[in-house]
Amino acid sequence: MSHPSTIRVVVGEIHRETPSIKRFILLPAEGSSLPAFGGGAHVTTILRTEGSVIQRPYSLCGDPHRTDSYQIAVRLRENSRGGSHYWHHRVREGTELEIGWPVNRFPLSRRAKHHVLCAAGIGITPFLSMMADLEAKGASFELHYAAPSRSRCAFYSRIRSRYGDRCRFYFSGNGERMTPEPLLDQRIGTHLYFCGPGSMVRQFSGAAVRFGYPEKSIHWELFSPPVVCDPEPFEVELKKSGRLLHVPKDRSLLDVLLRAGVKAPHSCRMGRCGTCAVSVLEGEVDHRDEFLTGEEKRAHHRMLTCVSRAQCEKLVLDL
C-alpha cells in the first residue's frame, strides 16, 4: 500500500535546551500516530515561506518506541542560510508543517558486541534515540560527549539521569578535551559512532583506523557541510540549454544553479542524501560527498552539486 510522500505535523511544544538550541515536539496533524523509526534516523522538515521552500534534515532525538510524537533539536547557526533562523525566530507552538518519512543513514549495527558513541555539540541528537534503542534491547554502550560548558551542553540532565555512569562529559571551558583515547582497549566486536563537526569526525575516524578497527565497524554522520580549503572558481556548461554559468569560490554549484533559475532538486545540502546528484558529461569532479561510492567518484560520471566542485576549469553537465 502506498503512502503520501510527506506527513503533516503540528508543533506541540518548544523547549530551550541551551542558549542556541531549541527542541521541538512534533505531533501528527492527522491521525493518532507517526511512523516508527530506528535509532539514528532523521526526517527532512519542509517549511513553506514567502516565495520559497526551506528543506532541512534533522535527527529524531526522541524515544524511537513512541509514535505519538517526534522530537528534533535545532541549533541556531550564526551563518544560517534560513533553516535554523526560521526555526528559532518564526516557528511557534501551533505552527503546521510537512516532514518527510523517517530515513536512517546512521543505523546501529546489529552485530556489535559493544557500542561507543562520540558526540560533539549538536552532534548529540542522533545518539539520544540510539541510546534509548540500545537500552530497550539491553545492549552494551557508552557515550563520550564534548561541549563548551555545562550550560551549553544540550540534554545534559536528561542524559545523566537516565544513563548515569555509561556517559562521560568533556567541557572545553574547564580544560577538558575529548580525545580518541577511549577507543583503545575496547573489546573485540566493538562498533564506533561519531557525530559532530567535520574536524572531530575526521580526527576520531582516522584514529580508529590507526588503532586497527575494521572499516565496517566505524560509522559517522556530519552535522555541517565539509569545508573546502582554498576553493577555486570554475565554469559549468549546461548541455541541454547551452548555458554557461560561473561558480565563484564562495558559492556552491547548487546555489549557482538555483540562482540561475535551474530547477535543481536538493534536500540536505551536506552531501549525504544524494537528492542533488547530476550527470557529468565532461570534466573531473572534486568529490566532497558521503553518498557516492568510491567507484562512482573515480568514474566522474555523477556529482552532488551541494558540496562537490570541479578539478578542472569547466564541467559539462547533463542539464
C-alpha positions, 0 to 999 in steps of 0.5 A, spaced: 500 500 500 502 506 498 503 512 502 503 520 501 510 522 500 510 527 506 506 527 513 503 533 516 505 535 523 503 540 528 508 543 533 506 541 540 511 544 544 518 548 544 523 547 549 530 551 550 535 546 551 541 551 551 542 558 549 542 556 541 538 550 541 531 549 541 527 542 541 521 541 538 515 536 539 512 534 533 505 531 533 501 528 527 496 533 524 492 527 522 491 521 525 493 518 532 500 516 530 507 517 526 511 512 523 516 508 527 523 509 526 530 506 528 535 509 532 539 514 528 534 516 523 532 523 521 526 526 517 527 532 512 522 538 515 519 542 509 517 549 511 513 553 506 515 561 506 514 567 502 516 565 495 520 559 497 521 552 500 526 551 506 528 543 506 532 541 512 534 534 515 534 533 522 535 527 527 529 524 531 532 525 538 526 522 541 524 515 544 524 511 537 518 506 541 513 512 541 509 514 535 505 519 538 510 524 537 517 526 534 522 530 537 528 534 533 533 539 536 535 545 532 541 549 533 541 556 531 547 557 526 550 564 526 551 563 518 544 560 517 542 560 510 534 560 513 533 553 516 535 554 523 533 562 523 526 560 521 526 555 526 528 559 532 525 566 530 518 564 526 516 557 528 511 557 534 507 552 538 501 551 533 505 552 527 503 546 521 508 543 517 510 537 512 516 532 514 518 527 510 518 519 512 523 517 517 530 515 513 536 512 517 543 513 514 546 512 521 543 505 523 546 501 529 549 495 527 546 489 529 552 485 530 556 489 535 558 486 541 559 493 544 557 500 542 561 507 543 558 513 541 562 520 540 558 526 540 560 533 539 555 539 540 549 538 536 552 532 534 548 529 540 541 528 537 542 522 533 545 518 539 539 520 544 534 515 540 540 510 539 541 510 546 534 509 548 534 503 542 540 500 545 537 500 552 530 497 550 534 491 547 539 491 553 545 492 549 552 494 551 554 502 550 557 508 552 557 515 550 563 520 550 560 527 549 564 534 548 561 541 549 563 548 551 560 548 558 555 545 562 550 550 560 551 549 553 551 542 553 544 540 550 540 534 554 545 534 559 540 532 565 536 528 561 542 524 559 545 523 566 539 521 569 537 516 565 544 513 563 548 515 569 555 512 569 555 509 561 556 517 559 562 521 560 562 529 559 568 533 556 567 541 557 572 545 553 571 551 558 574 547 564 580 544 560 577 538 558 578 535 551 575 529 548 580 525 545 580 518 541 583 515 547 577 511 549 577 507 543 583 503 545 582 497 549 575 496 547 573 489 546 573 485 540 566 486 536 566 493 538 562 498 533 564 506 533 559 512 532 561 519 531 557 525 530 559 532 530 563 537 526 567 535 520 574 536 524 572 531 530 569 526 525 575 526 521 580 526 527 576 520 531 575 516 524 582 516 522 584 514 529 580 508 529 583 506 523 590 507 526 588 503 532 586 497 527 578 497 527 575 494 521 572 499 516 565 496 517 565 497 524 566 505 524 560 509 522 559 517 522 554 522 520 556 530 519 552 535 522 555 541 517 557 541 510 565 539 509 569 545 508 573 546 502 580 549 503 582 554 498 576 553 493 577 555 486 572 558 481 570 554 475 565 554 469 559 549 468 556 548 461 549 546 461 548 541 455 541 541 454 540 549 454 547 551 452 548 555 458 554 557 461 554 559 468 560 561 473 561 558 480 565 563 484 569 560 490 564 562 495 558 559 492 556 552 491 554 549 484 547 548 487 546 555 489 549 557 482 544 553 479 538 555 483 540 562 482 540 561 475 533 559 475 535 551 474 530 547 477 535 543 481 532 538 486 536 538 493 534 536 500 540 536 505 545 540 502 551 536 506 552 531 501 549 525 504 542 524 501 544 524 494 537 528 492 542 533 488 546 528 484 547 530 476 550 527 470 557 529 468 558 529 461 565 532 461 570 534 466 573 531 473 569 532 479 572 534 486 568 529 490 566 532 497 560 527 498 558 521 503 553 518 498 557 516 492 561 510 492 568 510 491 567 507 484 562 512 482 567 518 484 573 515 480 568 514 474 566 522 474 560 520 471 555 523 477 556 529 482 552 532 488 552 539 486 551 541 494 558 540 496 562 537 490 566 542 485 570 541 479 578 539 478 578 542 472 576 549 469 569 547 466 564 541 467 559 539 462 553 537 465 547 533 463 542 539 464 
